[in-house]
Amino acid sequence: MKRLLNSQVPNKIVLVNVKPVKDKPNVVLATGKTEDYTGDALKAVFEWFKNNIGKEKGDEYHITYEGEEFVLKMVRKEDVE
């Protein structure tokens, strides 16, 4: 099965074949050749955020995940300049 993963060493988002690791749920082992999808992935996320943000000045959109200490947020340029 192929999956997008964050490869921490070159700091790239890659598409790679993965296989589950026995006795470790939610852990996979990357196998085979990786394909760099960093630009495409970030552009897709950027577009997704744009489609979810409100229409008015001052609107923002954010996501977070349970257990994470960070929030990913989009605001309009005019609201930060």
C-alpha positions in Angstrom: 0.0 0.0 0.0 1.3 3.5 -0.8 1.1 6.4 1.6 2.2 10.0 2.0 4.7 10.3 4.8 6.9 13.0 6.2 10.5 12.0 5.8 12.3 13.8 8.6 15.9 13.5 7.4 15.5 15.4 4.1 12.4 17.1 5.5 10.2 16.1 2.5 6.7 14.7 2.0 7.1 11.5 0.1 4.9 8.9 -1.5 6.2 5.4 -0.6 5.1 1.8 -0.3 4.6 0.9 3.4 4.0 -2.2 5.4 2.6 -2.5 8.9 5.1 -3.3 11.7 4.0 -6.3 13.8 2.8 -5.7 17.3 2.9 -1.9 16.8 -0.4 -0.4 15.7 -0.2 2.7 13.6 3.4 2.1 12.8 4.5 1.4 9.3 7.8 0.7 7.6 8.6 2.5 4.4 9.9 0.2 1.6 11.1 0.8 -1.8 11.7 4.0 -3.7 10.3 7.3 -2.4 8.8 10.0 -4.6 9.0 13.6 -3.5 5.5 15.1 -3.3 6.3 18.0 -1.0 5.2 20.8 -3.4 2.1 19.0 -4.5 1.1 18.1 -1.0 1.6 21.6 0.4 -0.3 23.2 -2.6 -3.2 20.8 -2.0 -3.4 21.6 1.7 -3.2 25.3 0.9 -6.1 25.0 -1.5 -8.1 22.9 1.0 -7.6 25.6 3.6 -8.7 28.3 1.2 -11.9 26.4 0.5 -12.7 26.1 4.2 -11.9 29.7 5.3 -14.8 32.2 5.7 -15.5 34.9 3.2 -15.1 37.9 5.5 -12.1 39.9 6.6 -10.8 38.5 9.9 -12.0 35.0 9.2 -9.6 32.2 9.7 -9.5 28.4 9.6 -7.5 26.1 11.7 -7.0 22.4 12.5 -5.3 20.6 15.4 -5.0 17.0 16.4 -5.5 15.5 19.8 -2.3 15.2 21.7 -0.5 17.8 19.5 0.7 21.1 21.0 0.5 22.9 17.6 -2.4 24.5 15.6 -2.2 24.9 11.8 -4.0 28.1 10.9 -4.7 30.1 7.7 -5.5 33.8 7.7 -5.8 36.3 4.9 -2.7 38.4 4.1 -4.6 41.6 4.8 -5.2 40.4 8.4 -1.4 40.1 9.1 0.1 43.0 7.2 
